[in-house]
Amino acid sequence: MGNREIATVDDDAIYDQVLALLEQESGGSQDWIRARLELDPSSSRENSLAALVDGKVVSHLRILPREMRVGRSMVSVAGVADVATIPAERGHGHVRALLEAALPRMASAGFGISMVFSDETEPFGSLGWNPLPVTTYVADVIAGRSGASDPGIRPLKPEDDLIWVAALHGEYGSGYAGPFVRSLGWWSGNVTWMLERPESSVVLEREGRIVGYGRARYFETPDGVGPEDDYSISDLAAEEADGEADLLTWFVKDAGERGFQSISGQAPVPGRAKEMFEKIGIRSRSRDDNRMMLRIIDLRALLKSLRPEFASALSSRGDNRAGLVGVRVGADSAELSVRDSTVHIGPMQDSDPLVLSDMELWALIFTGSVPDRAGSAEKALLEALFKKREFAFWRADVF
C-alpha cells in the first residue's frame, strides 16, 4: 500500500472520484447521488473526508450535522454517512483512519454525540460507537388486499403541503425522544430527491386542514413487474390516534394492491402500531434494528444541550431541590448540580461518581431510566431532571 493521505473533498477532481466510488457502492447513478448530497442543506464538501493512496480516492465518509429531539432540547449529532471503500483496498484500515481524523473535527465543532447506521460493527465498535437497538414492526399483508379508501387521504403535494407537514412532524415528534429536527430545506430536498424513487406519500385532511401524513418506500423489479423488497413506512404522524389508524389502514391497502406480502416500519411507534394492526385483523411482530450506533463525543456538551429540558422538568414539578451528581461514562465525566432551580454542568468534582455504561446513559437521556444502583440522593436528582419518555426514530431519518 502506498502512502495514505486524508483530505477534505473540496477539490472537484476528488469529488468526482468520490461520486464514482459511491456509485459503485450504492448502485445508483452519479447524478442521483449528486442530487442526494446537494439537496441536503446540511451536507457540504468540507464535511466529507477521503482517504487517498498515491493521489487516488480509496475510501470516503461524510460528517452529517443533525439535531435530535429530547423534549424541549435539541442534541447536536454528528452523523457518519456514505462510508465506502473500493474493494481492492478493503482491510487496509482506511475507514478507521478516516474515523480517527473525523473525531477531533466533531469535537471542535461542538457535537455532543455521533451516530452511524451500519450492518458492520467494526471499526466503529472498537472506536467507541455502541449499538442502540430500535424497535421496528413487521406485519403480514394479504397480497391484493383491497378495501374502501378514506376520502380524506390524498397524495402529498410538495409545493402546497410541505410547510404544514413539517409543522405536524415537529409537533408530533416533540412528544418523544429521538426524532430528528427537520428544516423546511430538509423537507424540500428530501422529497425532491425521493421523487426519483418509488414512494407513496399522502396527507390526511379533515375539514380542509391537514391533520396527518405518511410516507412509504418500496422497491420494484427493474421491469416493473412485482415487488422486489418489503414495503417500508418511513414516516407516519397524525394529530389524533384515529388519524394514525386511518393512515396505517391506507398503507396496508396500498401495499396489498402493489403485491407486497409484508409491511414494516417504525412510525407510529411499534406498540401503538401493533394495536392498530390488531383492530384491522392483521398479525404483526416486533424486532430490533441494530444498525444504529452512538458514540459520546463530549459528555459535558451533550448534557449542556439538555438544559432547556432540565429547566422544563424542574419547573413542571415546582422543584426547588439542591444537589449534585457526578457521572462517568468510559473516560468522560461531568457533574450536574442544581442550585436555585438552575442546573449547572461542569467538570466532575465529586470523588465518587455514578459510573454508567453507554447503554445506561442512552436510556437515561432518551427514556428517563435511572439505574437501580444509583444512590437515593443521586436517583432523586436524576429522576427530577430526566423525564420519562418513549424513544422513537423514523426510518426517513436514516442516512
Buried (B, 14 or more C-beta within 10 A) or exposed (E): EEEBEBBBBEEEEBBBBBBBBBBEBEEBEEEBBBBBBEBBBBBBBEBBBBBBBEEEBBBBBBBBBBBBBBBBBBBBBBBBBBBBBBEEBEEBBBBBBBBEBBBEBBBEEEBBBBBBBBEEBEBBBEBBBBBBEBBBBBBEBEBEBEEEEBEBBBEBEBEEBBEBBBEBBBEBBBEBBBBBBBEEEBBBBBBEBBEEEBBBBBBBBBEEEBBBBBBBBBEBEEEEEEBEEBBBBBBBBBBEEBBBBBBBBBBBBBBBBBBBBBBBBBBBBBEBBBEBBEEBEBEBEEEEBEBBBBBBBBBBBBBBBBBEBBBBBBEEEEBEBEBBBBBBBBEBBBBBBBEEBEBEBEEBEBEEBBBBEBBBBBBBBBBBBBBEEBEEEBBBBBBBBBBEBBBBBBBBBBB
